[in-house]
Amino acid sequence: MEENNNLKKFSTAQFLNFCLGFFGLQFAWQMRIILSGPVTESLGASPFLYGLIWLAGPFTGMVVQPIVGALSDKTISPFGRRRPYLLGGALIAALALWIFPNSASVANLLHNLTGINLPPLTALLIAAIMIWIIDACVNIAQGPYRALIPDVMPAEQHSLANSYISLAIGLGSVVAAGTAPFLKWAFDYQMSIASQFIMAALAFTLGMIWTCLTIKEKSTVKDTAETTAQKKEEEGTFWQSLKEFFELSPEVSKICLMQFFTWIGTMCMMIFFTQYSVHTVFGVPDMTTVDGITAKLYENATLTGTNFSSVCFAIFNLVCFLVAIPIGIISAKYGNKKVHIISMISMIFAYLGMAVSKNLYFVAAMMGLAGIGWASICALPFAMLSRYIKKGTEGSVMGIFNIFIAGPQVFVCTLVAWIISKCEFSVENNLVNYHWEYTFYIGALSLLLATIVAYTVKEKE
């Protein structure tokens, strides 16, 4: 390995050590996406309450990441600047991942210890708190993880490092989503939801411990007058870039609007797909108000629907993983805008297909088709925006751009969840269900608006 500005180039083995922690992080996050719906519904969460609980993601993303990022820049410890946040976030998240599916047992334990008759929704409140803790810890680890890259490796390897993180995201999602269905298919063993969350806690903790032990940060020292003055200058650059963000080009506003509608459409699927699988594809009625006997009758169907959702997410992320590099190559030849529009149109057709069909193989195929759009969403809007960024303001501009990712999630968690909660219908035995497929109509409309806006963008050469 050769030196570059006092930083040694990473070998392939070191890159694998580096990205293993992110593999664990994504593993835990994917499990939270897939299984939080069945857990909270069993505790009495209506579609609207479930959406409100999902607000943990965007709020912690908008609040926790900037704060923790700033704190990690100033942290002084023998363990480094970033690693305390990586390991601390993983350990706290592991505890919350274990408690979350056992929220009812924790509520019963509190009742037995205190002798107080707790409100009926105490278990749901505990579960909601655990989700907020999990999401906060993911953000606590994620921001410093990205910031670790320029701390430990030379500039010419930064792009490669982000590619390894993308690899970890894809593989972590596929393994997390596919493990339980694979065990059921291969060995006829059904993992409980609680066991899957324990698996996620172990993956997050062990992966992050491995990365923290194998990736060494330079020792941090107290600020000198020179570095303090430099930080003040950087802060001025940040506020200046914030002020001038929309003055970069009229096209930047269009890209932000495109991103806003894109993420409404994306989160319509991410948040509600497991509920759609269980209740629409497999026809399980709403379980929020039924008695224990009725819930037991639908237990196998609920688990089967949840497994099916996991398989679909595995297909979705696998396709994204496989087409990510080809999309990058094609967009370099024909332009980001054209490739992104085609990818978005494929996702629109996938959403409409899932809205009108309950056939298992067709729905799984449509999730694969949607994976093409997801691969484009993860890369090309950022590539389109990067053409207009002034050198030296990349970090602050991307931070502002993140608002148009987190903000739409609030819209989906509130308004879309409320719409679904108002679209109930009666089924047999005086039970009710909801039109979860409506979320795909809303998502397809949002993606169509994003595509129209993308068409108006004049891409900078």
C-alpha positions, 0 to 999 in steps of 0.5 A, a space after each residue: 500500500 502506498 502513502 497519499 497525504 499520510 493516508 494509506 491506500 486500502 486493499 480489497 480486504 480492508 474495503 471488505 472490513 470497512 463495509 461489513 459494519 454497513 452490511 449490519 446496519 442495512 440488515 437491521 434497517 431492512 428488517 425494521 422496514 419489513 416486519 414493523 407493520 405486523 408487530 405494531 398491528 398485532 399491538 393495535 396500530 391502525 393504518 394511521 397510527 402505523 404511519 405516525 410511528 413511521 415518522 421516526 425515520 424522516 424526523 431522525 434523519 433530518 434532526 439526528 444526522 446533522 447534529 451527530 455529524 457536527 458532534 463527530 467532527 469535534 469529538 476527541 477520544 483515543 477511540 477516534 472521532 467516528 467509531 464511538 458513534 458507530 459502535 454506540 449506535 449499534 449497541 443501543 439499536 441492538 437492545 431496541 431491536 430485541 425489545 421491539 417484538 417483545 413489547 407486549 411482554 415488557 408491558 406485562 412485566 411492568 404491570 407485574 412489577 408495579 401492580 399498576 393497571 397500564 392503559 391498553 395501548 402501553 405495549 404499542 407505545 413501547 413498540 413505537 418508542 423502540 422504533 424511534 430509538 432504532 431509527 435514531 441509532 441507525 442515523 447516529 451510525 450512518 452519518 459518521 460512517 460516511 464521514 469516516 471515508 475521508 478520515 481513513 483513506 486517500 481521496 482517489 479511493 472515496 468513490 470506490 469506498 462508496 461503491 463498497 457501501 452500495 454493495 453492502 446495502 444491496 447484500 444486507 437487504 437481500 440477506 435480511 429479507 431472504 433468510 426467513 423465507 429460505 429457511 422455510 423453503 429449504 428446511 420447513 423451519 419458520 423463524 419467529 418475528 422475534 428471532 428475526 429481530 434478534 438476528 438483525 441485532 446480532 448482525 448490526 452489532 457484530 458487523 460494526 464491532 468488526 469494522 471498528 476493530 479493523 479500521 483504525 482512525 488517526 488519533 484526534 487532538 484538541 483544536 489549535 487556533 489554526 483549525 478553529 479559524 478553518 472551521 469558522 471559514 467552513 461554517 461560513 461556506 456552509 451558510 453561504 451555500 445554504 443561501 445560494 442553493 436555489 440560485 445555483 441554477 433554475 434546474 436545481 429547483 426542478 431536480 429538487 421538485 422531482 426528488 420530492 415527488 419521487 420519494 413520495 412514490 418510493 415510500 408509498 411502497 417501502 412503508 406499506 408493502 408488507 401490509 399490502 402483502 398480508 392483507 391484500 395479497 393473502 386476504 388477512 383481515 385487519 388484526 388490530 381489534 380482534 380477539 386472541 382466538 381470531 388472531 390465532 386463526 390467521 396466524 399462519 396466513 400472516 406469517 406466510 404473507 410476511 415471508 412473501 413480503 420478505 421474498 419480494 424485498 429480496 428480489 427488489 434489492 437484488 435487481 437493484 444491485 444487479 442493474 446499478 452498474 449497468 445503469 451507470 454505464 448507460 447513463 454515462 453514454 446517453 445522459 442521466 435524464 433519459 435513463 432516469 425517466 425510463 427507469 421511473 416509467 418502469 417503476 410506474 408500470 410495476 406499481 400499477 401492476 401490483 395495484 390491480 393483481 394479487 397473483 403471487 408470481 406477478 407481484 414478485 415480478 413487479 417488485 423486480 421491475 420496481 428494483 430498476 427504478 430504485 437503482 436509478 433513484 439511488 444514483 441518478 438524481 444525485 448525479 444530475 444535481 452534482 453538475 451544478 454544485 460549486 467546488 467546496 460546497 458538496 457536503 452542505 448542498 447534499 445535506 440540503 438536498 436530503 430535505 427533499 428525501 426526508 420531507 416527502 416521507 412525512 407526507 406519506 406517513 401522515 396523509 397517505 396513511 390517513 387515506 388508507 385508514 378511511 378506505 376500509 371494507 367489510 369481510 366475512 365474520 364481521 371483520 374489516 380490511 383496508 384497501 392497501 393497494 391504493 397506496 400504489 395508485 398514489 405512488 404511481 401518480 407521484 412517480 408520474 409527476 416526478 417523471 414529468 418534472 424530470 422531462 423539463 430539466 435541462 441537463 448540464 453537460 
